[in-house]
Amino acid sequence: MKSKVIIWVIVGLVVGVAAVMLFKPSGGGIANVDAAQAQKAIEAGAQVVDVRTAGEYQMGHIPGAVNAPVDQLEAAAQSWDREATYVVYCATGSRSATAVETMRALGFKNIAHLSAGIQSWPGKLDTGAQTSSQKIPTSGKPVFVEFYTDS
């Protein structure tokens, strides 16, 4: 009987640790947020990044958001300030989860991931293409990009 209790305690601990690891935000400074928390971050000065396609962005986006499609994010983010705060979103949270991991790998430290996507946004949306005034401030540091080919 005592061995069964010990086994159940061990199983409970393993499940508990797995749950904590599964549901905690990945990396320091990266948090999954709801629309209310995203709005607070934006009001506090966070830059909003929409990682959907240009067409999706034109149909409706959070006011002030810059469009950096997830497949172009790494190149776009090279000159962004890694110490600034960003709110990142897509349609449902799937592509933005990938974008957040890309940004984390690039050294960004303060990311709020709107994990339910723009579909959870209760506020008004802007429409139309991105204007030149919607630029993310850069760090001002030079960027070196190196790549290799097999030619």
Secondary structure, 3 states (H helix, E strand, C coil): CHHHHHHHHHHHHHHHHHHHHHHCCCCCCEEEECHHHHHHHHHCCCEEEECCCHHHHHHCECCCCEECCHHHHHHHHCCECCCCEEEEECCCCHHHHHHHHHHHHCCCCEEEEECCCHHHCCCCCECCCCCCCCCCCECCCCCCCCCCCCC
